[in-house]
Amino acid sequence: MNNPQQTAFFTVFYPGAELYFNDFARSLEKQTYKNFDITFVNDGMQNISSYMNDFTFLNWKEFKVSGSPEKIREKALVKLKKAGYQYIILGDADDFFKENRIAVARDYLKKNDIVVNDVSLFDEKGFSCRKWFSNRLQNNTNIRLEFILDKNIFGLSNTSIRTECIDENFSVREDTVATDWHLFASMLAKDFKAIFTNDTETLYRQHQKNAAGLGKISEAYILRGITAKKVVLEELNKIQPLFLKQYAHFKKREKEIQDPDFFKKYFERVKQNNINYPLWWEEIF
């Protein structure tokens, strides 16, 4: 199906997203490139139409899918592909975006399958770091699968893709706790090409409900991180059976941390594993 509107910005609204809606929508209203739809799934946000009525100049298009948070995103991406969009820019409903994000994403996607942009971290106190990833990556770095085997930079709020990357038979694991990592690592394993840019930014909100914050270590973060690494490696081995040793390591680690004494020592080692500007899940070993 051909779609005259080539570009879809996609998000999921959920209970509590109304707290951030105005910041989110204003940043899209200010985009320098205007010819895009805001495609969304409403996963439980109340009175959503009343919020959208304050931003009538934006093209809102709802897609009806249901399921777990992981399955909602999986099904929605397939629907967007079938709807005929060429480019999908992903963004979380609690974040907002530099005014050139869609323009920059489109430019990079003309020659690349996937573009991942920088993130600037902020919370209720203000910005703690601008362009976090640029402390580790140069602009226009090609990102290969090997780089993200033990860490991740691809989020559902800072990644954009060509719809050719979407495998309609792809099934995300509901126990992954890292849908983004699983999804984009699978694309790289199938030889799609990705590039990093700091020409634009996602303003990434740090709060307690984030599954994976940056630079903040907690017991819950470690438990999620071990599971995330095990699942992603397990799924990658189904595409390219090259990572069996790494998978076995985290499968063993998942059992080891069930021992309270082991976990206590491991937690301290992770906290002492000083990495300057760590990427998502990088501290977990």
Phi, psi and omega per residue, in radians:
M1 nan 2.244 3.056
N2 -1.518 2.438 -3.128
N3 -2.163 2.082 -3.125
P4 -1.066 -0.443 3.064
Q5 -1.629 1.732 -3.011
Q6 -1.220 -0.467 -2.897
T7 -1.970 2.248 3.061
A8 -2.077 2.239 2.902
F9 -1.629 2.225 -3.048
F10 -2.090 2.402 3.060
T11 -2.599 2.966 3.038
V12 -2.165 2.204 3.044
F13 -1.650 2.532 -3.013
Y14 -2.546 2.917 3.108
P15 -1.015 2.199 -3.086
G16 1.804 -0.305 -3.132
A17 -1.148 -0.341 3.131
E18 -1.080 -0.418 3.115
L19 -1.114 -0.478 -3.033
Y20 -1.972 0.014 -2.947
F21 -1.046 -0.784 -3.069
N22 -1.110 -0.751 3.086
D23 -1.054 -0.793 -3.131
F24 -1.046 -0.920 -3.052
A25 -1.207 -0.677 3.126
R26 -1.062 -0.681 -3.124
S27 -1.164 -0.544 3.079
L28 -1.358 -0.577 3.088
E29 -1.123 -0.504 -3.087
K30 -1.578 0.045 -3.107
Q31 -1.049 2.414 -3.133
T32 -1.224 -0.540 3.038
Y33 -1.666 2.184 -2.944
K34 -1.838 -0.278 -2.945
N35 -1.561 1.255 -3.133
F36 -2.565 2.733 3.012
D37 -1.726 2.513 2.937
I38 -1.667 1.788 -3.140
T39 -1.650 2.450 -3.028
F40 -2.657 2.765 2.931
V41 -2.013 2.337 3.059
N42 -1.700 1.860 -3.130
D43 -1.774 0.764 2.991
G44 2.001 0.124 3.077
M45 -1.295 2.280 -3.084
Q46 -1.449 2.557 3.037
N47 0.944 0.698 -3.031
I48 -1.109 -0.598 -3.099
S49 -1.132 -0.580 -3.137
S50 -1.160 -0.579 3.081
Y51 -1.254 -0.702 -3.118
M52 -1.211 -0.460 3.133
N53 -1.118 -0.338 3.084
D54 -1.425 -0.102 -3.107
F55 -2.353 1.050 -3.032
T56 -1.287 -0.232 3.114
F57 -1.379 -0.183 3.107
L58 -1.568 2.567 -3.127
N59 -1.601 1.643 -3.122
W60 -1.519 2.316 3.086
K61 -2.403 2.031 -3.107
E62 -1.558 2.427 3.030
F63 -2.018 2.272 -3.070
K64 -1.649 1.890 2.986
V65 -2.463 2.799 -3.121
S66 -2.409 2.961 3.130
G67 2.260 -2.913 3.088
S68 -1.182 2.870 3.084
P69 -0.936 -0.657 3.133
E70 -1.166 -0.816 -3.084
K71 -1.215 -0.567 3.085
I72 -1.024 -0.805 -3.120
R73 -1.196 -0.711 3.098
E74 -1.034 -0.877 -3.101
K75 -1.172 -0.667 -3.103
A76 -1.139 -0.714 -3.140
L77 -1.098 -0.684 3.091
V78 -1.126 -0.721 3.113
K79 -1.107 -0.668 3.121
L80 -1.145 -0.687 3.084
K81 -1.093 -0.811 -3.121
K82 -1.161 -0.444 3.121
A83 -1.309 -0.138 3.027
G84 1.677 0.148 3.081
Y85 -1.221 2.599 3.102
Q86 -1.715 -0.647 -3.104
Y87 -2.145 2.409 3.057
I88 -2.165 2.133 3.064
I89 -1.831 2.125 -3.068
L90 -1.678 2.452 3.106
G91 -2.696 2.385 3.098
D92 -1.372 2.579 -3.066
A93 -1.253 -0.228 3.107
D94 -1.718 0.068 3.115
D95 -1.905 3.057 2.924
F96 -2.477 3.100 -2.780
F97 -2.452 2.504 3.077
K98 -1.046 2.584 -2.970
E99 -1.108 -0.277 3.140
N100 -1.794 0.227 -3.002
R101 -1.080 -0.822 -3.098
I102 -1.193 -0.696 3.121
A103 -1.085 -0.800 -3.135
V104 -1.150 -0.760 3.132
A105 -1.028 -0.790 3.140
R106 -1.072 -0.748 -3.138
D107 -1.065 -0.786 -3.129
Y108 -1.214 -0.597 -3.100
L109 -1.269 -0.190 3.056
K110 -1.186 -0.437 -3.110
K111 -2.158 -0.036 -3.107
N112 -2.340 2.712 3.121
D113 -1.419 -0.616 -3.061
I114 -2.398 2.388 3.010
V115 -2.224 2.291 3.106
V116 -2.041 2.216 -3.074
N117 -1.844 2.925 -3.086
D118 -1.216 2.843 3.091
V119 -2.220 2.471 3.020
S120 -1.991 2.259 -2.981
L121 -1.621 2.383 3.055
F122 -2.599 2.779 3.031
D123 -2.464 -2.821 -3.076
E124 -1.145 -0.260 3.121
K125 -1.585 -0.199 -3.115
G126 2.101 -2.892 -3.098
F127 -1.361 2.325 3.075
S128 -1.777 -0.427 3.098
C129 -2.817 2.241 3.021
R130 -1.615 2.389 3.080
K131 0.905 1.107 -3.102
W132 -0.972 -0.858 -3.047
F133 -1.165 -0.428 -3.133
S134 -1.175 -0.244 3.028
N135 -1.266 -0.238 -3.106
R136 -2.144 -0.400 -3.033
L137 -2.241 2.462 3.051
Q138 -1.472 2.656 3.080
N139 -1.003 2.480 3.112
N140 1.191 0.464 3.028
T141 -1.314 2.288 3.016
N142 -1.342 2.294 -3.102
I143 -1.828 2.078 3.138
R144 -1.876 2.866 -3.065
L145 -0.978 -0.702 -3.087
E146 -1.023 -0.557 -3.102
F147 -1.183 -0.550 -3.051
I148 -1.875 0.353 3.083
L149 -1.204 -0.559 -3.083
D150 -2.055 0.179 -3.127
K151 -2.901 2.997 -3.079
N152 -2.469 2.529 2.971
I153 -2.158 -0.136 -3.082
F154 -1.549 1.933 3.105
G155 -1.962 2.956 3.098
L156 -1.442 0.201 3.101
S157 -2.245 -0.052 -3.121
N158 -2.366 0.320 -3.110
T159 -2.143 2.519 3.078
S160 -2.314 2.569 -3.043
I161 -2.446 2.711 2.871
R162 -1.418 2.502 -3.062
T163 -1.210 -0.249 3.041
E164 -1.064 -0.392 -3.130
C165 -1.263 -0.321 -3.013
I166 -1.457 2.064 3.066
D167 -1.546 2.030 -3.075
E168 -1.152 -0.245 3.106
N169 -1.737 0.013 3.140
F170 -1.125 2.390 3.109
S171 -2.253 2.059 -3.135
V172 -1.419 2.442 3.098
R173 -1.279 2.301 -3.124
E174 -1.318 -0.230 3.105
D175 -1.747 0.243 -3.020
T176 -1.232 -0.579 -3.005
V177 1.001 0.016 3.115
A178 -2.500 1.173 -3.124
T179 -0.963 -0.736 -3.105
D180 -1.072 -0.852 -3.120
W181 -1.062 -0.822 3.117
H182 -1.022 -0.825 -3.073
L183 -1.094 -0.916 -3.016
F184 -1.371 -0.533 3.030
A185 -1.119 -0.656 3.100
S186 -1.110 -0.669 3.094
M187 -1.125 -0.752 3.135
L188 -1.156 -0.612 3.109
A189 -1.137 -0.369 3.102
K190 -1.702 0.280 3.007
D191 1.303 0.342 2.946
F192 -1.295 2.615 -2.999
K193 -1.783 2.354 -3.109
A194 -2.185 2.611 3.119
I195 -2.411 2.549 3.090
F196 -1.740 2.414 3.032
T197 -2.349 2.503 2.959
N198 -1.943 0.326 3.063
D199 -1.234 -0.244 3.068
T200 -2.532 2.982 -3.037
E201 -2.444 2.593 2.825
T202 -1.750 2.260 3.073
L203 -1.511 1.785 -2.880
Y204 -1.681 1.977 -3.046
R205 -1.401 2.145 3.112
Q206 -1.644 2.057 3.052
H207 -2.656 3.035 -2.977
Q208 -1.122 -0.427 -3.093
K209 -1.452 -0.101 3.074
N210 -1.141 2.238 3.108
A211 -1.144 -0.586 -3.105
A212 -2.461 1.706 3.031
G213 -1.366 3.073 3.095
L214 -1.997 2.187 3.093
G215 1.368 0.209 -3.140
K216 -2.206 2.107 -3.074
I217 -1.943 2.299 3.063
S218 -2.454 2.954 3.098
E219 -1.075 -0.723 -3.138
A220 -1.115 -0.683 3.121
Y221 -1.076 -0.744 -3.135
I222 -1.139 -0.782 3.135
L223 -1.071 -0.763 3.107
R224 -1.144 -0.677 -3.089
G225 -1.134 -0.713 3.116
I226 -1.119 -0.786 3.102
T227 -1.091 -0.748 -3.135
A228 -1.039 -0.817 -3.113
K229 -1.140 -0.718 3.137
K230 -1.083 -0.815 -3.076
V231 -1.184 -0.786 -3.128
V232 -1.067 -0.785 3.130
L233 -1.139 -0.680 3.096
E234 -1.063 -0.752 -3.118
E235 -1.257 -0.637 3.108
L236 -1.125 -0.600 3.128
N237 -1.127 -0.374 3.085
K238 -1.299 -0.406 3.118
I239 -1.621 -0.855 3.093
Q240 -2.362 1.873 -3.065
P241 -1.318 1.068 -3.051
L242 -1.975 -0.045 -2.959
F243 -2.184 0.559 -3.068
L244 -1.151 -0.649 -3.139
K245 -1.140 -0.774 3.132
Q246 -1.132 -0.705 3.114
Y247 -1.083 -0.788 -3.136
A248 -1.058 -0.627 3.133
H249 -1.075 -0.823 -3.082
F250 -1.375 -0.430 3.007
K251 -1.148 -0.707 3.070
K252 -1.169 -0.749 -3.120
R253 -1.061 -0.662 3.141
E254 -1.061 -0.597 3.089
K255 -1.346 -0.693 -3.092
E256 -1.059 -0.695 -3.047
I257 -1.298 -0.071 3.036
Q258 -1.259 -0.305 3.043
D259 -1.447 2.021 -3.075
P260 -0.978 -0.675 -3.132
D261 -1.172 -0.741 3.106
F262 -1.095 -0.779 -3.096
F263 -1.102 -0.687 3.137
K264 -1.045 -0.788 -3.137
K265 -1.205 -0.701 -3.132
Y266 -1.129 -0.724 3.119
F267 -1.016 -0.761 3.131
E268 -1.147 -0.658 3.118
R269 -1.154 -0.686 3.117
V270 -1.116 -0.754 -3.139
K271 -1.122 -0.529 -3.138
Q272 -1.510 -0.099 -3.128
N273 -1.397 1.268 -2.982
N274 -1.182 1.953 3.060
I275 -2.094 2.153 3.107
N276 -1.264 2.171 -3.132
Y277 0.936 1.076 -3.122
P278 -1.108 2.574 3.040
L279 -1.529 2.982 -3.071
W280 -0.996 2.233 3.053
W281 1.222 0.127 -3.021
E282 -1.190 -0.513 -3.082
E283 -1.200 -0.354 -3.060
I284 -1.372 2.187 -3.121
F285 -2.293 nan nan
